[in-house]
Amino acid sequence: MITIPDADTRQLLQDAAQWRLLGLLFECPNEDWRRNVAALAEEAADPLLQSAARHALEEASEGLYHSIFGPGGPAAPREVSYSDSLQLGRLMYEVTACYRAFGFKPVTVEAPDHVSVEAGFLAYLRMKEAYARARSNPEQAAVAMEAARTFILEHLSLIAEPLAASLEGLGLAYLKEAGRALVARVSARGE
């Protein structure tokens, strides 16, 4: 039986929406993307993410995305770019093993270690935690919460600051704000 969400569960749902919006801001834009960004911006309740979403709807384009995040672009959106290890296979195995363990199946052309996919996974984990809480299952909620904390520490924390730094001087408000929001979320959740 599902109960009416308490304040903690509502906060988890809000957190999931914010992570999903953050992931979208690092995806290649298209018409569905625009609809999703606009819809989630209304739910975000985070001024920085809402501002990033507004700017994204004005500034973002597929060509711009590829010129920034594509080969030779000024910003590397994949975790492997920031890893001090040359073991790409191991990194990819770890990331995809996390996804499989929780049944996360991203629908994207991006690599599993892309920042948009990793942020999407955090949104998914927050939803799983909220659902477990709503079902009065504290054990499952704790597993999802710990998985999110660990994933941030072991994966997104490697990407956040260097990616945000590379986006600061590009002259695009939405990517600068998305980078700042990523750093803030990783810092807040990684402690």
C-alpha positions as CSV (number, residue, x, y, z in Angstrom):
1,M,0.0,0.0,0.0
2,I,1.3,3.4,-0.9
3,T,0.7,6.3,1.5
4,I,0.6,10.0,1.0
5,P,4.2,11.2,0.7
6,D,5.7,12.8,3.8
7,A,8.0,15.8,3.6
8,D,11.1,13.7,3.2
9,T,9.6,11.7,0.3
10,R,8.4,14.9,-1.4
11,Q,12.0,16.2,-1.0
12,L,13.3,13.1,-2.7
13,L,10.9,13.5,-5.6
14,Q,12.1,17.1,-5.9
15,D,15.7,16.0,-5.8
16,A,15.0,13.4,-8.5
17,A,13.4,16.1,-10.7
18,Q,16.5,18.3,-10.2
19,W,18.9,15.6,-11.0
20,R,16.9,14.7,-14.1
21,L,16.9,18.3,-15.2
22,L,20.6,18.6,-14.6
23,G,21.2,15.5,-16.8
24,L,19.0,17.0,-19.5
25,L,21.1,20.2,-19.5
26,F,24.1,18.1,-20.5
27,E,22.2,16.2,-23.3
28,C,22.1,17.1,-27.0
29,P,19.0,19.2,-27.5
30,N,16.0,18.3,-29.8
31,E,12.3,19.0,-29.6
32,D,11.6,16.3,-27.0
33,W,14.5,17.7,-25.0
34,R,13.0,21.2,-25.1
35,R,9.6,19.9,-23.8
36,N,11.3,18.0,-21.0
37,V,13.5,20.9,-20.0
38,A,10.6,23.3,-19.9
39,A,8.4,20.8,-17.9
40,L,11.1,20.0,-15.3
41,A,12.2,23.6,-14.9
42,E,8.7,24.3,-13.5
43,E,9.2,21.5,-10.9
44,A,12.9,22.2,-10.1
45,A,12.4,24.6,-7.2
46,D,16.1,25.5,-7.6
47,P,16.7,29.0,-8.9
48,L,20.1,28.1,-10.5
49,L,18.6,25.1,-12.3
50,Q,15.5,27.1,-13.3
51,S,17.8,29.9,-14.7
52,A,19.9,27.3,-16.5
53,A,16.8,25.8,-18.1
54,R,15.5,29.2,-19.2
55,H,18.9,30.0,-20.8
56,A,19.1,26.5,-22.3
57,L,15.8,27.0,-24.1
58,E,17.1,30.2,-25.6
59,E,20.8,29.2,-26.3
60,A,21.0,25.5,-26.9
61,S,21.3,23.9,-30.3
62,E,22.5,20.6,-31.6
63,G,25.4,22.2,-33.5
64,L,26.5,24.1,-30.4
65,Y,26.3,20.9,-28.3
66,H,28.6,19.0,-30.6
67,S,31.1,21.9,-30.9
68,I,31.4,22.0,-27.1
69,F,31.2,18.4,-26.1
70,G,32.3,16.6,-29.3
71,P,35.8,15.4,-30.1
72,G,38.2,18.3,-29.8
73,G,35.6,20.5,-28.1
74,P,36.5,22.6,-25.0
75,A,34.5,20.4,-22.5
76,A,34.8,16.7,-22.0
77,P,31.4,15.3,-20.8
78,R,32.7,11.8,-20.0
79,E,34.1,10.5,-16.7
80,V,36.9,8.7,-18.4
81,S,38.3,12.1,-19.5
82,Y,38.9,12.9,-15.8
83,S,40.1,9.5,-14.6
84,D,43.8,9.2,-13.7
85,S,43.6,5.5,-14.7
86,L,44.0,4.1,-18.1
87,Q,41.6,1.3,-17.4
88,L,38.7,2.4,-19.5
89,G,37.2,-1.1,-19.4
90,R,37.2,-1.3,-15.6
91,L,35.5,2.1,-15.3
92,M,32.9,1.2,-17.9
93,Y,32.3,-2.1,-16.1
94,E,31.8,-0.4,-12.7
95,V,29.4,2.2,-14.1
96,T,27.3,-0.3,-16.1
97,A,27.3,-2.7,-13.1
98,C,25.8,0.0,-11.0
99,Y,23.1,0.6,-13.6
100,R,22.3,-3.1,-13.9
101,A,22.2,-3.6,-10.1
102,F,19.3,-1.1,-9.9
103,G,17.6,-1.9,-13.3
104,F,18.6,1.5,-14.8
105,K,18.4,1.3,-18.6
106,P,19.1,4.8,-20.1
107,V,17.7,5.5,-23.5
108,T,20.5,7.5,-25.0
109,V,23.2,7.5,-27.6
110,E,25.7,8.7,-25.0
111,A,28.3,6.5,-23.3
112,P,27.4,5.1,-19.8
113,D,30.0,7.4,-18.3
114,H,28.6,10.6,-19.9
115,V,27.6,13.2,-17.3
116,S,24.1,13.3,-18.6
117,V,23.6,9.5,-18.1
118,E,25.3,9.6,-14.6
119,A,23.0,12.5,-13.5
120,G,20.0,10.6,-14.9
121,F,21.1,7.6,-12.8
122,L,21.0,9.8,-9.7
123,A,17.5,10.9,-10.6
124,Y,16.5,7.3,-10.9
125,L,18.0,6.3,-7.5
126,R,16.2,9.2,-5.8
127,M,12.9,8.0,-7.4
128,K,13.6,4.5,-6.1
129,E,14.3,5.8,-2.7
130,A,11.1,7.9,-2.7
131,Y,9.1,4.9,-3.9
132,A,10.6,2.7,-1.2
133,R,9.8,5.3,1.5
134,A,6.2,5.7,0.2
135,R,5.8,1.9,0.4
136,S,7.2,2.0,4.0
137,N,10.2,0.0,3.1
138,P,13.1,1.6,4.9
139,E,15.6,-1.1,3.9
140,Q,15.2,-0.5,0.2
141,A,15.2,3.2,0.8
142,A,18.5,2.9,2.6
143,V,20.0,0.8,-0.2
144,A,19.1,3.4,-2.8
145,M,20.3,6.3,-0.6
146,E,23.7,4.6,0.0
147,A,24.0,3.8,-3.7
148,A,23.4,7.4,-4.6
149,R,26.0,8.6,-2.1
150,T,28.6,6.1,-3.3
151,F,28.0,6.8,-7.0
152,I,28.4,10.5,-6.4
153,L,31.6,10.0,-4.5
154,E,33.1,7.5,-6.9
155,H,32.0,8.9,-10.2
156,L,30.3,12.3,-10.4
157,S,32.7,13.9,-8.0
158,L,35.5,13.2,-10.6
159,I,33.7,15.1,-13.3
160,A,31.9,18.0,-11.6
161,E,34.6,20.6,-10.9
162,P,36.8,20.2,-14.0
163,L,33.8,20.1,-16.3
164,A,32.3,23.1,-14.6
165,A,35.6,25.0,-14.9
166,S,35.8,24.2,-18.7
167,L,32.2,25.6,-19.1
168,E,32.8,28.8,-17.2
169,G,34.4,30.8,-20.0
170,L,32.4,29.7,-23.0
171,G,29.9,32.5,-22.9
172,L,26.9,30.3,-22.6
173,A,24.8,31.0,-19.5
174,Y,23.0,27.7,-19.5
175,L,26.2,25.6,-19.5
176,K,27.9,27.8,-17.0
177,E,24.9,27.5,-14.7
178,A,24.5,23.8,-15.3
179,G,28.2,23.3,-14.3
180,R,27.7,25.3,-11.2
181,A,24.6,23.4,-10.3
182,L,26.4,20.1,-10.8
183,V,29.3,21.1,-8.5
184,A,26.8,22.3,-5.8
185,R,24.8,19.1,-6.0
186,V,27.8,16.9,-5.9
187,S,29.3,18.8,-3.0
188,A,26.1,18.7,-1.0
189,R,25.6,15.0,-1.6
190,G,29.1,13.8,-1.3
191,E,29.8,14.7,2.3
